[in-house]
Amino acid sequence: MEARRVVVMFVAVIAVAAVVIGAVVTEGTMVRKSPPPTGSVSMSVEILNFAFHQPNIQIKANTSVRWYNNDSMAHTVTSLPGAPAAFDSGVLNPGSTFTYTFTQPGTYSYYCKIHPFMLGNVTVTA
C-alpha cells in the first residue's frame, strides 16, 4: 500500500510540475504577429485538440493561408524538408495566428515542431 501511495504522489508532483512549466513557457514566449498577406486569404486552418482542422487543402498560387491556434497549448506551423519553400510560424500561443502566402506551385507538407504527430499539406496549383 505504501508503494502505491509513493507512486501516486510522484505522479501528482510530475503533473503539477508540467502545468507550472507549461505556464512559464507560455508566459515567457513572445507571441508572433502574422505578417500581412500579400495575396488574398482564401483558406483558414484551425489548430484545435492537437490537430490541424482541414489538414489537406488546395489553393491557387499567390494565395495566403491563415492558421488560427484555438487550442489551449502552443503549436507551430513548420514546413517539412523538401517543400518548395520553407516557412515556420515560430511558437503560436493560444489565440495567435500565422499567415503565409504560397507563390510557387507544389505540395507543401507541414507539421508542429512541438507535437510532430500533427501533420498537414497545402497543395498549390498554378
DRENGU-430916 format. One record per atom (N, C-alpha, C): x, y, z; atom name; residue in three letters; residue number from 1. Coordinates in steps of 0.001 Angstrom, whole numbers, plus 500000, padded with zeros to 6 digits. Atoms other than C-alpha are relative to their C-alpha. Layout:
N
> X/Y/Z/CA/ALA/NUM
...
END
This chain:
126
> 500817/498818/500000/N/MET/1
> 500000/500000/500000/CA/MET/1
> 500871/501261/500000/C/MET/1
> 499111/498847/499915/N/GLU/2
> 502843/502399/500857/CA/GLU/2
> 500643/500305/498647/C/GLU/2
> 499383/499794/501321/N/ALA/3
> 504495/501895/497446/CA/ALA/3
> 499014/500659/499045/C/ALA/3
> 501021/499388/500858/N/ARG/4
> 501244/502757/495695/CA/ARG/4
> 499825/501476/500331/C/ARG/4
> 500135/498607/499567/N/ARG/5
> 500941/505959/497721/CA/ARG/5
> 501171/500841/499498/C/ARG/5
> 498813/499304/500493/N/VAL/6
> 504502/506942/496768/CA/VAL/6
> 499867/500248/498499/C/VAL/6
> 500175/499859/501444/N/VAL/7
> 503730/506340/493081/CA/VAL/7
> 498953/501066/499702/C/VAL/7
> 501047/498998/500208/N/VAL/8
> 500522/508397/493293/CA/VAL/8
> 500536/501400/500298/C/VAL/8
> 499419/498693/499657/N/MET/9
> 502390/511258/494991/CA/MET/9
> 500991/500448/498925/C/MET/9
> 499034/499683/501049/N/PHE/10
> 505167/511087/492365/CA/PHE/10
> 499277/500482/498744/C/PHE/10
> 500769/499613/501192/N/VAL/11
> 502633/511255/489516/CA/VAL/11
> 499365/501371/500215/C/VAL/11
> 500613/498701/499708/N/ALA/12
> 500864/514174/491207/CA/ALA/12
> 501023/501125/499919/C/ALA/12
> 498942/498982/500064/N/VAL/13
> 504132/516107/491588/CA/VAL/13
> 500397/500265/498559/C/VAL/13
> 499642/499845/501418/N/ILE/14
> 505028/515472/487934/CA/ILE/14
> 498904/500779/499271/C/ILE/14
> 501108/499305/500662/N/ALA/15
> 501555/516634/486810/CA/ALA/15
> 500000/501482/500343/C/ALA/15
> 499953/498589/499589/N/VAL/16
> 501793/519855/488823/CA/VAL/16
> 501192/500695/499358/C/VAL/16
> 498808/499404/500619/N/ALA/17
> 505318/520488/487529/CA/ALA/17
> 499760/500261/498523/C/ALA/17
> 500275/499817/501428/N/ALA/18
> 504141/520018/483940/CA/ALA/18
> 499110/501209/499774/C/ALA/18
> 500884/498843/500126/N/VAL/19
> 501364/522567/484436/CA/VAL/19
> 500779/501287/500251/C/VAL/19
> 499223/498801/499672/N/VAL/20
> 503737/525072/486060/CA/VAL/20
> 500989/500317/498885/C/VAL/20
> 499030/499774/501078/N/ILE/21
> 506404/524610/483382/CA/ILE/21
> 499288/500477/498752/C/ILE/21
> 500775/499565/501160/N/GLY/22
> 503766/524925/480652/CA/GLY/22
> 499580/501448/500125/C/GLY/22
> 500403/498613/499788/N/ALA/23
> 502518/528165/482183/CA/ALA/23
> 501190/500940/499858/C/ALA/23
> 498809/499160/500098/N/VAL/24
> 506058/529551/482461/CA/VAL/24
> 500423/500139/498537/C/VAL/24
> 499617/499942/501409/N/VAL/25
> 506857/528643/478844/CA/VAL/25
> 499022/500867/499224/C/VAL/25
> 500997/499203/500708/N/THR/26
> 503577/530141/477625/CA/THR/26
> 500166/501476/500336/C/THR/26
> 499841/498599/499603/N/GLU/27
> 504119/533336/479629/CA/GLU/27
> 501278/500598/499445/C/GLU/27
> 498712/499479/500421/N/GLY/28
> 507747/533659/478543/CA/GLY/28
> 500213/500011/498495/C/GLY/28
> 499836/500089/501441/N/THR/29
> 507204/533026/474835/CA/THR/29
> 499407/501227/499326/C/THR/29
> 500481/498832/500714/N/MET/30
> 506902/536014/472558/CA/MET/30
> 498956/499580/498966/C/MET/30
> 501041/500290/500980/N/VAL/31
> 503701/535992/470516/CA/VAL/31
> 500374/500690/498700/C/VAL/31
> 499688/499442/501308/N/ARG/32
> 504408/536473/466824/CA/ARG/32
> 498720/500446/499334/C/ARG/32
> 501145/499550/500762/N/LYS/33
> 502009/538541/464848/CA/LYS/33
> 500141/499509/498571/C/LYS/33
> 499978/500477/501381/N/SER/34
> 501035/537324/461421/CA/SER/34
> 500494/501091/499078/C/SER/34
> 499614/499015/501005/N/PRO/35
> 502747/539026/458516/CA/PRO/35
> 498783/500340/499143/C/PRO/35
> 501157/499670/500821/N/PRO/36
> 500298/540907/456312/CA/PRO/36
> 499991/499156/498731/C/PRO/36
> 500046/500808/501204/N/PRO/37
> 499082/538723/453467/CA/PRO/37
> 500272/500838/498762/C/PRO/37
> 499726/499289/501246/N/THR/38
> 500334/539682/450019/CA/THR/38
> 498970/499657/498934/C/THR/38
> 501077/500372/500921/N/GLY/39
> 497526/537870/448213/CA/GLY/39
> 498701/500002/500777/C/GLY/39
> 501254/500088/499264/N/SER/40
> 494010/537031/449244/CA/SER/40
> 500057/498803/500941/C/SER/40
> 500081/501116/499073/N/VAL/41
> 493381/534860/452298/CA/VAL/41
> 498759/499221/499605/C/VAL/41
> 501146/500767/500459/N/SER/42
> 491209/532179/450800/CA/SER/42
> 499750/498776/500865/C/SER/42
> 500141/501215/499209/N/MET/43
> 491729/529457/453362/CA/MET/43
> 500502/500265/501409/C/MET/43
> 499580/499945/498606/N/SER/44
> 491902/529265/457122/CA/SER/44
> 500062/498584/500535/C/SER/44
> 499832/501311/499376/N/VAL/45
> 493131/526282/459112/CA/VAL/45
> 499984/500213/501501/C/VAL/45
> 500096/499892/498554/N/GLU/46
> 492124/525921/462733/CA/GLU/46
> 500908/498961/500648/C/GLU/46
> 499209/500922/499185/N/ILE/47
> 494521/524370/465242/CA/ILE/47
> 499203/499795/501284/C/ILE/47
> 500854/500299/498846/N/LEU/48
> 492432/522627/467891/CA/LEU/48
> 500133/498530/500357/C/LEU/48
> 499911/501380/499509/N/ASN/49
> 492700/519494/470027/CA/ASN/49
> 501182/499251/499382/C/ASN/49
> 498759/500590/500505/N/PHE/50
> 496268/518834/468861/CA/PHE/50
> 499851/499487/498567/C/PHE/50
> 500173/500374/501407/N/ALA/51
> 495255/518728/465179/CA/ALA/51
> 499793/501256/499163/C/ALA/51
> 500318/498977/500984/N/PHE/52
> 495129/520912/462085/CA/PHE/52
> 498663/499594/499382/C/PHE/52
> 501308/500326/500569/N/HIS/53
> 491479/521043/461031/CA/HIS/53
> 499952/500556/498591/C/HIS/53
> 499769/499881/501430/N/GLN/54
> 491367/520851/457276/CA/GLN/54
> 501495/499866/499765/C/GLN/54
> 498548/500173/500127/N/PRO/55
> 494872/519391/457263/CA/PRO/55
> 500480/499917/498560/C/PRO/55
> 499605/500121/501399/N/ASN/56
> 494869/518859/453483/CA/ASN/56
> 499147/500950/499171/C/ASN/56
> 500742/498989/500751/N/ILE/57
> 493907/521908/451456/CA/ILE/57
> 500652/500237/498650/C/ILE/57
> 499497/499665/501339/N/GLN/58
> 494279/523057/447858/CA/GLN/58
> 499649/501453/499717/C/GLN/58
> 500190/498586/500307/N/ILE/59
> 494754/526685/446790/CA/ILE/59
> 500723/500327/498701/C/ILE/59
> 499267/499512/501168/N/LYS/60
> 495962/528693/443796/CA/LYS/60
> 501232/500770/500463/C/LYS/60
> 498779/499245/499688/N/ALA/61
> 499420/530299/443691/CA/ALA/61
> 499659/501441/500323/C/ALA/61
> 500156/498624/499538/N/ASN/62
> 499746/533759/445306/CA/ASN/62
> 498780/500186/500901/C/ASN/62
> 501101/499960/499041/N/THR/63
> 497088/532942/447872/CA/THR/63
> 500565/499743/501384/C/THR/63
> 499539/500152/498615/N/SER/64
> 497545/533181/451628/CA/SER/64
> 499105/499044/500768/C/SER/64
> 500716/500869/499068/N/VAL/65
> 496570/530648/454251/CA/VAL/65
> 500287/500532/501394/C/VAL/65
> 499831/499538/498615/N/ARG/66
> 495985/531713/457843/CA/ARG/66
> 499658/498853/500945/C/ARG/66
> 500224/501001/498969/N/TRP/67
> 496355/529260/460721/CA/TRP/67
> 499623/500712/501287/C/TRP/67
> 500468/499454/498728/N/TYR/68
> 494472/530042/463955/CA/TYR/68
> 500258/498969/501090/C/TYR/68
> 499805/500915/498877/N/ASN/69
> 495649/528481/467210/CA/ASN/69
> 498857/500200/500995/C/ASN/69
> 501139/499973/499078/N/ASN/70
> 492364/527873/469007/CA/ASN/70
> 500121/498903/501048/C/ASN/70
> 499749/501047/499018/N/ASP/71
> 493938/525203/471200/CA/ASP/71
> 500438/500634/501316/C/ASP/71
> 499560/499499/498691/N/SER/72
> 494933/525516/474846/CA/SER/72
> 501514/499908/500161/C/SER/72
> 498551/500173/499957/N/MET/73
> 498582/524726/474039/CA/MET/73
> 500659/500756/498853/C/MET/73
> 499227/499369/501077/N/ALA/74
> 501298/526395/471965/CA/ALA/74
> 500279/498973/498907/C/ALA/74
> 499711/500848/501156/N/HIS/75
> 501934/524992/468470/CA/HIS/75
> 500866/500778/499023/C/HIS/75
> 499330/499327/501111/N/THR/76
> 503946/525763/465342/CA/THR/76
> 499387/499506/498698/C/THR/76
> 500326/500408/501362/N/VAL/77
> 503260/525605/461618/CA/VAL/77
> 501324/500088/499256/C/VAL/77
> 498641/500050/500524/N/THR/78
> 506539/524483/460054/CA/THR/78
> 500059/499064/498798/C/THR/78
> 499890/500840/501194/N/SER/79
> 507287/523196/456560/CA/SER/79
> 500966/498847/500258/C/SER/79
> 499117/501159/499936/N/LEU/80
> 508829/519764/456264/CA/LEU/80
> 501082/500141/498936/C/LEU/80
> 498955/499960/501031/N/PRO/81
> 512114/519338/454374/CA/PRO/81
> 499456/499472/498671/C/PRO/81
> 500441/500415/501321/N/GLY/82
> 511543/519033/450644/CA/GLY/82
> 498843/500818/499461/C/GLY/82
> 501075/499135/500481/N/ALA/83
> 508729/521571/450456/CA/ALA/83
> 500588/501001/499006/C/ALA/83
> 499485/499042/500984/N/PRO/84
> 509030/524004/447507/CA/PRO/84
> 500579/501278/500617/C/PRO/84
> 499457/498843/499274/N/ALA/85
> 509700/526817/450030/CA/ALA/85
> 499848/499720/501494/C/ALA/85
> 500031/500235/498560/N/ALA/86
> 510425/526830/453766/CA/ALA/86
> 499216/501101/500703/C/ALA/86
> 500691/499024/499149/N/PHE/87
> 508184/528521/456333/CA/PHE/87
> 499930/499450/501411/C/PHE/87
> 500071/500381/498594/N/ASP/88
> 507988/528491/460121/CA/ASP/88
> 499333/501128/500762/C/ASP/88
> 500753/498993/499253/N/SER/89
> 505490/530320/462295/CA/SER/89
> 500686/500425/501283/C/SER/89
> 499525/499793/498640/N/GLY/90
> 507603/530165/465407/CA/GLY/90
> 498914/499495/500941/C/GLY/90
> 500983/500483/499029/N/VAL/91
> 505683/529408/468598/CA/VAL/91
> 498740/500845/499904/C/VAL/91
> 501312/499343/500021/N/LEU/92
> 501985/530237/468259/CA/LEU/92
> 499287/499674/501301/C/LEU/92
> 500725/500203/498755/N/ASN/93
> 500481/530665/471697/CA/ASN/93
> 498509/499969/499716/C/ASN/93
> 501442/500015/500205/N/PRO/94
> 496750/530112/472137/CA/PRO/94
> 499482/501395/499618/C/PRO/94
> 500566/498741/500472/N/GLY/95
> 494819/532804/470262/CA/GLY/95
> 500807/500668/498909/C/GLY/95
> 499139/499391/501017/N/SER/96
> 497683/533584/467866/CA/SER/96
> 499676/499452/498615/C/SER/96
> 500175/500427/501382/N/THR/97
> 497609/533375/464077/CA/THR/97
> 501321/500097/499257/C/THR/97
> 498855/499941/500900/N/PHE/98
> 500149/532826/461322/CA/PHE/98
> 499462/499947/498581/C/PHE/98
> 500435/499951/501395/N/THR/99
> 499661/533716/457665/CA/THR/99
> 501215/499842/499106/C/THR/99
> 498919/500205/500959/N/TYR/100
> 501806/532535/454783/CA/TYR/100
> 499409/500048/498599/C/TYR/100
> 500425/499905/501391/N/THR/101
> 501469/533383/451090/CA/THR/101
> 500798/499009/499169/C/THR/101
> 499394/501038/500827/N/PHE/102
> 502170/530472/448755/CA/PHE/102
> 500101/500514/498566/C/PHE/102
> 499790/499430/501332/N/THR/103
> 503698/531728/445499/CA/THR/103
> 500384/498959/498955/C/THR/103
> 499526/501027/500928/N/GLN/104
> 505099/528533/443964/CA/GLN/104
> 499091/498772/500041/C/GLN/104
> 500784/501238/500015/N/PRO/105
> 503010/525558/442819/CA/PRO/105
> 500792/498851/500621/C/PRO/105
> 499387/501181/499401/N/GLY/106
> 503703/522286/444605/CA/GLY/106
> 499232/499575/501228/C/GLY/106
> 500616/500482/498767/N/THR/107
> 502801/520332/447706/CA/THR/107
> 500907/500352/501164/C/THR/107
> 499284/499544/498814/N/TYR/108
> 503876/521847/450999/CA/TYR/108
> 499508/499172/501188/C/TYR/108
> 500336/500769/498803/N/SER/109
> 503855/519336/453826/CA/SER/109
> 500512/500777/501207/C/SER/109
> 499610/499252/498809/N/TYR/110
> 503953/520870/457289/CA/TYR/110
> 499609/499220/501252/C/TYR/110
> 500252/500661/498729/N/TYR/111
> 503857/519875/460946/CA/TYR/111
> 500173/500991/501135/C/TYR/111
> 499746/499218/498785/N/CYS/112
> 504001/521196/464502/CA/CYS/112
> 501294/499482/500611/C/CYS/112
> 498715/500415/499406/N/LYS/113
> 507574/521138/465858/CA/LYS/113
> 499829/499503/501433/C/LYS/113
> 500205/500368/498597/N/ILE/114
> 506238/520826/469405/CA/ILE/114
> 499290/498651/500101/C/ILE/114
> 500789/501247/500031/N/HIS/115
> 503837/517977/468544/CA/HIS/115
> 500125/499406/498596/C/HIS/115
> 499704/500444/501371/N/PRO/116
> 505348/516224/465480/CA/PRO/116
> 498969/499078/499366/C/PRO/116
> 501052/500843/500562/N/PHE/117
> 502343/513934/465068/CA/PHE/117
> 498930/500832/499284/C/PHE/117
> 500952/499107/500669/N/MET/118
> 500347/516970/463882/CA/MET/118
> 500541/500307/498600/C/MET/118
> 499541/499855/501375/N/LEU/119
> 500635/516984/460082/CA/LEU/119
> 498928/500621/499116/C/LEU/119
> 500925/499450/500986/N/GLY/120
> 499095/518817/457132/CA/GLY/120
> 500696/500201/498675/C/GLY/120
> 499473/499747/501352/N/ASN/121
> 499527/519565/453413/CA/ASN/121
> 499240/501152/499370/C/ASN/121
> 500597/498968/500836/N/VAL/122
> 498904/522594/451260/CA/VAL/122
> 500443/499692/498574/C/VAL/122
> 499690/500239/501411/N/THR/123
> 498696/521814/447548/CA/THR/123
> 499701/501298/499243/C/THR/123
> 500121/498729/500697/N/VAL/124
> 499295/524916/445430/CA/VAL/124
> 500021/499722/498495/C/VAL/124
> 500083/500172/501453/N/THR/125
> 498203/524975/441789/CA/THR/125
> 500311/501332/499324/C/THR/125
> 499638/498788/500750/N/ALA/126
> 499250/527438/439077/CA/ALA/126
> 498766/500863/499755/C/ALA/126
END
